[in-house]
Amino acid sequence: MLDHCFILLQRLLPQHGLSRIAYRVSRLQWRWWRRRVIAWFIRRYGVDMAPAERDSWEDFPHFNAFFTRALKPGARPMPPQPDAIVSPADGVVYEVGCAERNRFIQAKGRDYTVDSLLGGDKALAAPFYDGPYITVYLAPKDYHRVHMPLAGRLRMMRYIPGRLFSVNQRTTRAIPGLFALNERLVTVFDTEVGPMAVVLVGAMLVSAIETVWSDGIIRPGQGNRPRTRDYSADERAPTLARGQEMGRFNMGSTVIVLLGRGRACWTHEITAQQVVRVGQLLGVPKRPSPG
C-alpha cells in the first residue's frame, strides 16, 4: 500500500517543474544557505569527503558545485589490465548480464527493451541485442561524475524527453520500463571492440545532465521531441580515454552501459546489489577474430 501511494504521488507531482526549481535552488550562492545545506546533506547521507579534491563547504560556491565535486588525483585508480572495462560511476549495481535478444532486466519481474531505451531506433539498438549490459545507480552520497568504461570516439548523442520518476529501488521494482520512460541522454561511442552506448538516465530533482563536450547543459523539459547530433563525420568529435570523465549528473541518477553481442565478459565478482567505484574492473573485452 505504501509503495502504491509513493508511486501515485510521483505521478501526480509536477516532475519537471520541481526539477527546474531544484536547478535554481542548487545554485544559490548565499553563504548561510550553502553552509547549512551542505552540512545537512553530508550528515543526512553519510557523505565521505575524504576522497574529494576540496572538502570544506567554503570551497564550493553553491550546493551543485559540492554535489558534482571532483576527486583527488589517484582516488579512483584504473586496473593494471590496459583493455579492462571499468565502472563508469560510483554506485550500486542494479542489474548486470546479457540482453536476451532485445530485452534486458530492470528489476526482478520487470524487463524492458533495448529499442525503447535508445528511443525506438531499431537500427541503433540492433548491435546491442544479446549484448552485455550493466546498470549502476548513483545514490545521493555518491560521487556524481560519469567516466568512460572504455576508450572511444563519440559517434552520436541523443536527448530523449520523458518523465522524471525517482530511480530508487522501490520505484524501479514498481514501474515497468522505468528507464525507458524517464528523460535520458544516449551517447554512442566507437571503441576497439565495437559500439558502446552509455545512457545517462534522468530522475526526480535531477536538475541537469552535463557532458564534457557539449556547450551548456541539458536541463529537464527541453522540448518534447528527441534531438540527435551525429558526430560520425565530424573531425572534431571527441575521443575520450578509458576512465576519463564524460559527463555528470546535477543531482543523482542512473548510468546504463551497453556493448555489442559477444564483445565482452563481465567478471564473476560483479553481481546485482554490489557497490562499485569508478575505475573498478567490471569485465574484459572480446575482440572479433581476424577474418
Residue pairs with C-beta under 8 A, 6 or more apart in sequence:
3 170
3 173
3 174
4 174
6 170
6 171
6 174
7 171
7 174
7 175
10 165
10 166
10 171
10 204
13 204
15 163
15 164
15 165
15 204
15 220
16 164
16 220
16 221
18 164
18 204
18 205
19 164
19 202
19 204
19 205
19 206
19 207
19 219
19 220
19 221
20 207
20 219
20 220
20 221
22 205
22 206
22 207
22 251
23 207
23 208
23 219
23 220
23 250
25 63
26 62
26 63
26 64
26 67
26 207
26 250
26 251
27 62
27 63
27 64
28 34
28 62
28 63
29 61
29 62
34 57
34 60
34 61
34 62
34 63
34 66
35 57
35 58
37 63
38 57
38 60
38 63
38 66
39 57
41 47
41 63
41 66
41 140
42 49
45 139
45 140
45 141
46 141
47 141
48 141
49 55
51 71
51 72
51 75
51 76
51 143
52 69
52 70
52 71
52 72
53 69
53 70
53 71
53 72
53 73
54 60
54 69
54 70
57 66
60 66
60 69
64 207
64 250
64 251
67 144
67 250
67 251
67 252
68 144
68 145
68 248
68 249
68 250
69 143
70 145
71 143
71 145
71 278
76 90
76 147
76 243
76 277
76 278
76 279
77 279
78 84
78 86
78 242
78 243
78 279
79 86
79 279
79 280
79 281
81 281
81 284
83 192
83 284
83 285
84 281
84 282
84 283
84 284
85 149
85 150
85 259
85 264
85 281
85 282
85 283
85 284
85 285
86 147
86 149
86 150
86 242
86 243
86 278
86 279
86 280
86 281
86 282
87 136
87 147
87 149
87 276
87 277
87 278
87 279
87 280
87 282
88 136
88 146
88 147
88 148
88 149
88 198
88 246
88 255
88 257
88 278
89 136
89 138
89 142
89 143
89 144
89 145
89 146
89 147
89 255
89 276
89 278
90 138
90 142
90 143
90 276
90 277
90 278
91 136
91 137
91 138
91 139
91 142
91 254
91 255
91 275
91 276
92 136
92 137
92 139
92 273
92 274
92 275
92 276
93 134
93 135
93 136
93 137
93 270
93 271
93 272
93 273
93 274
93 275
93 276
94 106
94 107
94 135
94 136
94 137
94 169
94 172
94 254
94 272
95 104
95 105
95 106
95 107
95 133
95 134
95 135
95 272
96 133
96 134
96 135
96 266
96 270
96 271
96 272
97 104
97 105
97 132
97 133
97 266
98 104
98 130
98 131
98 132
98 133
98 261
99 114
99 128
99 129
99 130
99 131
99 132
99 133
99 258
100 130
101 129
101 130
102 113
102 114
102 115
102 125
102 129
103 111
103 112
103 113
103 114
104 111
104 112
104 113
104 114
104 133
105 111
106 112
106 135
106 172
106 176
106 177
106 178
106 179
107 169
107 172
107 173
108 173
109 173
110 172
110 173
110 175
110 176
110 177
110 178
112 176
112 177
112 178
112 179
112 180
113 125
113 177
113 180
114 125
114 128
114 129
114 258
115 121
115 122
115 125
116 177
116 180
117 125
117 179
117 180
117 184
117 186
117 199
117 256
118 124
118 125
118 128
118 158
118 186
118 197
118 199
119 158
119 160
119 186
119 226
121 158
124 156
124 188
127 194
127 195
127 260
127 261
128 195
128 197
128 258
128 259
128 260
128 261
129 261
130 261
130 262
131 258
131 259
131 260
131 261
131 262
131 263
131 264
132 258
132 259
132 263
132 264
132 265
132 266
132 283
133 256
133 257
133 258
133 259
134 256
134 257
134 266
134 270
134 282
135 179
135 254
135 255
135 256
136 254
136 255
136 256
136 257
136 276
137 167
137 168
137 169
137 253
137 254
138 144
138 249
138 252
138 253
138 254
138 255
139 252
140 252
142 252
143 278
144 248
144 249
144 250
144 251
144 252
145 245
145 247
145 248
145 278
146 198
146 200
146 245
146 246
146 247
146 248
146 249
146 255
147 243
147 244
147 245
147 246
147 278
147 279
148 189
148 198
148 240
148 241
148 242
148 243
148 244
148 245
148 246
149 196
149 198
149 242
149 257
149 282
150 189
150 191
150 192
150 193
150 196
150 242
150 285
151 191
151 192
151 239
151 240
151 241
151 242
152 189
152 190
152 191
152 196
152 239
152 240
153 189
153 190
153 191
153 231
153 237
153 238
153 239
153 240
154 187
154 188
154 189
154 213
154 231
154 237
154 238
154 239
154 240
155 188
155 189
155 190
155 195
155 230
155 231
155 232
155 237
156 186
156 187
156 188
156 228
156 229
156 230
156 231
156 232
157 185
157 186
157 187
157 188
157 211
157 214
157 228
157 229
157 231
158 185
158 186
158 187
158 226
158 227
158 228
158 229
159 183
159 184
159 185
159 186
159 218
159 222
159 226
159 227
159 228
160 183
160 184
160 185
160 186
160 226
161 183
161 221
161 222
161 223
161 224
161 225
161 226
162 180
162 181
162 182
162 183
162 184
162 202
163 181
163 182
163 183
164 182
164 183
164 202
164 203
164 204
164 205
164 206
164 220
165 171
165 175
165 178
165 181
165 182
165 203
165 204
166 203
166 204
167 178
167 179
167 182
167 201
167 203
167 253
167 254
171 178
172 178
175 181
179 199
179 201
179 254
179 256
182 201
182 202
182 203
183 201
183 202
183 220
183 221
184 199
184 200
184 201
184 202
185 199
185 200
185 202
185 209
185 211
185 218
185 247
186 197
186 199
187 197
187 198
187 199
187 200
187 211
187 246
187 247
188 195
188 196
188 197
189 195
189 196
189 197
189 198
189 240
190 196
192 285
192 287
193 259
193 260
193 263
193 264
193 285
193 286
193 287
193 288
194 259
194 260
194 263
194 288
195 259
195 260
196 257
196 258
196 259
197 256
197 257
197 258
198 246
198 255
198 256
198 257
199 255
199 256
199 257
199 258
200 209
200 247
200 249
200 253
200 254
200 255
201 253
201 254
201 255
201 256
202 209
202 220
202 253
203 251
203 252
203 253
203 254
205 251
206 220
206 249
206 250
206 251
206 252
206 253
207 219
207 220
207 250
207 251
208 217
208 218
208 219
208 220
208 250
209 217
209 218
209 247
209 248
209 249
209 250
209 253
210 217
210 218
210 247
210 248
210 250
211 218
211 246
211 247
212 238
212 240
212 244
212 245
212 246
212 247
213 238
217 250
231 237
231 238
240 246
243 278
243 279
259 285
262 286
262 288
263 285
263 286
263 288
264 283
264 284
264 285
264 286
265 283
265 284
265 286
266 282
266 283
267 281
267 282
267 283
267 284
270 276
270 282
270 283
276 282
